[in-house]
């Protein structure tokens, strides 16, 4: 298979402040986990997929679209990549209602024909009763629901999640894991989840890329990678 045949193909090299990131992997999974200890380079890879960070050398392809290719001089700007990003902190706009926050995501889809309908997203994520509320009145789990809805309304080619369950209590973590499962199973948008939590990997991912000290040290199913 060529890189264009995978849902996600990443080859990236970057050297910054004494840290070298040198990774290469592919995935055709509905949910790919970038797994490894803190400081291993997982979030840097996510930022390169999003276009927030440029590799010194590399090539990144998402669902057949070349987003970065340093050899060919290709670099699609972040706002044109159709990448949804969900951070550890939901990063909602405090002065906007939930409804206004999620509609902000629509600004990025630019009339895409395969855009996901808002009413379906609102229903699947269970946020219909929250639309008139402001972020300050929401629980941690509710904020993450809204953040995911906003990302999906951008009609993304890929959905990136940077440790979205960090800092949540066990009940909220279970709630968000169930939510991610629904998004994974009901929308045809590949997901990349950054985590260092084995429970999240076992439950959510079908392909795992283990990254340690800036290198890929394992790739495969959760059972294959976690057993090593």
MIVEX-286583 format. One line per 8 residues: number of its first residue (from 1); their letters; for each residue x, y, z of C-alpha. Coordinates in steps of 0.001 Angstrom, whole numbers. Example, Ala and Ser with C-alpha at 12.3 -4.5 7.8 and 13.67 -1.06 7.14 Angstrom:
BEGIN
1) AS) 12300 -4500 7800  13670 -1060 7140
This chain:
BEGIN
1) XXXXXXXX) 0 0 0  1135 3541 -704  808 6297 1896  -2298 7612 94  -4084 4292 674  -3994 4567 4473  -6403 6625 6588  -3269 8041 8213
9) XXXXXXXX) 377 7917 7138  3021 9784 9109  6735 10108 8521  8315 12937 10477  11712 14039 11734  12281 17050 13937  15091 18143 16222  14294 20787 18836
17) XXXXXXXX) 16015 21818 22079  18032 18626 22355  15044 16339 21660  14873 14321 18447  11548 13084 17107  11899 10482 14370  8708 8514 13688  7094 6607 10840
25) XXXXXXXX) 3800 4694 10965  541 4026 9141  -2949 3199 10323  -6268 2319 8765  -8021 2049 12125  -11144 3891 13210  -9257 4803 16370  -5473 4849 16565
33) XXXXXXXX) -3829 5363 19954  -479 7108 20247  657 5497 23477  3678 6103 25662  5072 8020 28632  4801 11775 29045  7416 13690 27100  7863 10986 24477
41) XXXXXXXX) 6700 13126 21541  3076 11998 21167  1584 15497 21257  4272 16759 18881  3079 14172 16334  -517 15313 16852  519 18936 16292  2285 17965 13057
49) XXXXXXXX) -864 16262 11773  -2827 19404 12656  -250 21649 10972  496 23552 14172  4054 22233 14008  6194 21531 10928  8622 18625 10741  12146 19325 9550
57) XXXXXXXX) 11637 16437 7136  8578 14326 6514  5334 13474 4805  1857 13350 6350  -1171 12021 4490  -4735 11854 5850  -7468 9950 3959  -5606 10347 692
65) XXXXXXXX) -4864 14072 1107  -1197 15063 1338  -1013 17652 4116  2767 17872 4473  5559 16791 2155  8857 18541 2756  10457 17005 -355  7742 18471 -2587
73) XXXXXXXX) 7339 21715 -662  3742 20921 323  2379 22352 3558  -1378 22824 3861  -2165 25590 6409  -3893 24404 9607  -7226 26085 8831  -7450 24279 5471
81) XXXXXXXX) -6571 20792 6757  -10054 19903 8020  -8630 18550 11261  -10747 18456 14422  -8775 18894 17638  -9957 18099 21169  -7550 19219 23891  -7067 18178 27533
89) XXXXXXXX) -8807 21420 28450  -11987 21737 26384  -11000 25336 25487  -14524 26603 24976  -15232 30293 24463  -16555 31461 27871  -18565 34392 26451  -20513 32171 24023
97) XXXXXXXX) -23344 29742 24697  -22884 26043 23986  -24864 26432 20764  -22643 29304 19656  -19505 27383 20604  -20359 24357 18493  -21442 26500 15534  -17961 28015 15544
105) XXXXXXXX) -16742 24677 14170  -18901 25146 11068  -16733 28081 9997  -14000 25600 8994  -16029 23245 6831  -16392 25682 3929  -19512 24040 2519  -18071 20528 2385
113) XXXXXXXX) -20584 18133 801  -19846 15419 3357  -20461 17683 6338  -21980 15988 9373  -25454 17338 10269  -25615 19343 13482  -28790 17686 14761  -27216 14222 14487
121) XXXXXXXX) -24077 15338 16322  -26114 17025 19058  -28239 13899 19471  -25340 11411 19551  -23405 13520 22054  -26459 14223 24174  -26026 17985 24429  -29451 19166 23261
129) XXXXXXXX) -30355 20420 26744  -27081 22373 27026  -27293 24583 23947  -28384 27764 25758  -25977 27392 28669  -22509 28915 28996  -19311 26925 29635  -18937 28140 33235
137) XXXXXXXX) -22130 26257 34171  -21017 22923 32678  -19383 19937 34337  -16048 18617 33071  -17756 15820 31169  -20271 18198 29585  -17475 20527 28441  -15747 17634 26692
145) XXXXXXXX) -19008 16670 24979  -19324 20208 23633  -15669 20296 22545  -16111 17066 20576  -19307 18393 18983  -17512 21567 17901  -14669 19517 16387  -17085 17253 14479
153) XXXXXXXX) -19032 20214 13098  -15844 21330 11355  -16424 18315 9050  -12941 16951 9794  -10952 14466 7742  -9555 13268 11052  -10298 13896 14737  -7318 14406 17050
161) XXXXXXXX) -7696 13975 20816  -4886 14987 23161  -5452 13100 26445  -9074 14313 26740  -9668 12301 29937  -6736 13663 31923  -7848 15215 35207  -11342 13696 35179
169) XXXXXXXX) -12608 11508 38022  -13410 7852 37338  -17108 8448 36635  -16373 11224 34138  -13609 9158 32502  -16042 6295 31944  -18578 8765 30537  -16071 10226 28059
177) XXXXXXXX) -14787 6783 27038  -18360 5738 26249  -18791 8937 24289  -15616 8357 22258  -16829 4836 21501  -20062 6257 20066  -18188 8797 17964  -15826 6055 16752
185) XXXXXXXX) -18662 3707 15821  -21277 6132 14458  -19229 8637 12430  -16880 7759 9589  -14106 9999 10901  -10783 8373 11869  -9644 9287 15377  -6125 9619 16787
193) XXXXXXXX) -6036 9511 20586  -2950 10478 22583  -2824 8653 25911  -539 6990 28422  -3426 5051 29987  -3550 1319 29204  -7246 1056 30066  -8113 3656 27421
201) XXXXXXXX) -5937 1861 24859  -7520 -1555 25523  -11082 -247 25387  -10932 2260 22542  -8134 1493 20074  -7802 -1137 17371  -4297 10 16442  -1631 1260 18835
209) XXXXXXXX) 1559 3144 18045  3907 3090 21028  6239 6110 21105  9141 6286 23557  11839 8989 23544  10757 10225 20128  10835 6820 18429  8188 4256 17461
217) XXXXXXXX) 8963 1188 19569  5880 -859 18691  2850 -937 16401  -78 -3328 16300  -3217 -4285 18181  -3516 -3365 21869  -2830 -6997 22817  290 -7124 20670
225) XXXX) 1758 -3819 21825  857 -3970 25513  2159 -7512 25929  5685 -6505 24948
